[in-house]
Amino acid sequence: MKKNSWTDADIAKLREYATNGRSAYRIAAALGRSVAGIRTMAQRQHVVIKSGQALRTKFNEEVRGPRSIDREHTAHDDPSGRTAGLSS
């Protein structure tokens, strides 16, 4: 479906969806427009749309906590506190 002109209601929906964290792909599907059209109008309207990867990272951090590597305590540590593979 090809829509050329943007109504005020379309732009309001674009802003709402972006604010709620929807990706450009989901916004495009909801508004019946192309992803490129969504990104272009978002840029013209100064609307920030997070990428799918950014949304997944944010979700994972909320669920699992921030992703950091602690070299002293990894998934391979044994209960005694020694790092697997290293002798003391």
Residue, then its C-alpha position, 0 to 999 in steps of 0.5 A: m500500500k503506497k501512501n504519499s502524504w502524511t496527515d497530522a494524525d499519521i505524524a502523531k502516531l509515528r511519534e507515539y509509536a517511537t516514544n513507546g519503543r517500537s522499531a521502524y519495521r513495526i511502525a511501518a507495518a502499523l501505518g501501512r508505509s515503507v520503512a524508508g518512508i518512516r525513517t525519512m519522516a522521523q528524521r524530518q520531524h526530529v523523532v528518534i526511532k531506536s533500532g531493533q538491536a537497541l530495543r533488544t539490548k535494553f530489554n535484556e538489560e532490564v531482565r538480566g541486568p547490565r552486560s559486563i565482563d567480570r574476569e574474576h567471576t565468570a560463568h566458569d567459576d566453581p563454587s570454591g571461587r577458583t577460576a576453572g582451568l587455573s590451578s592455585 
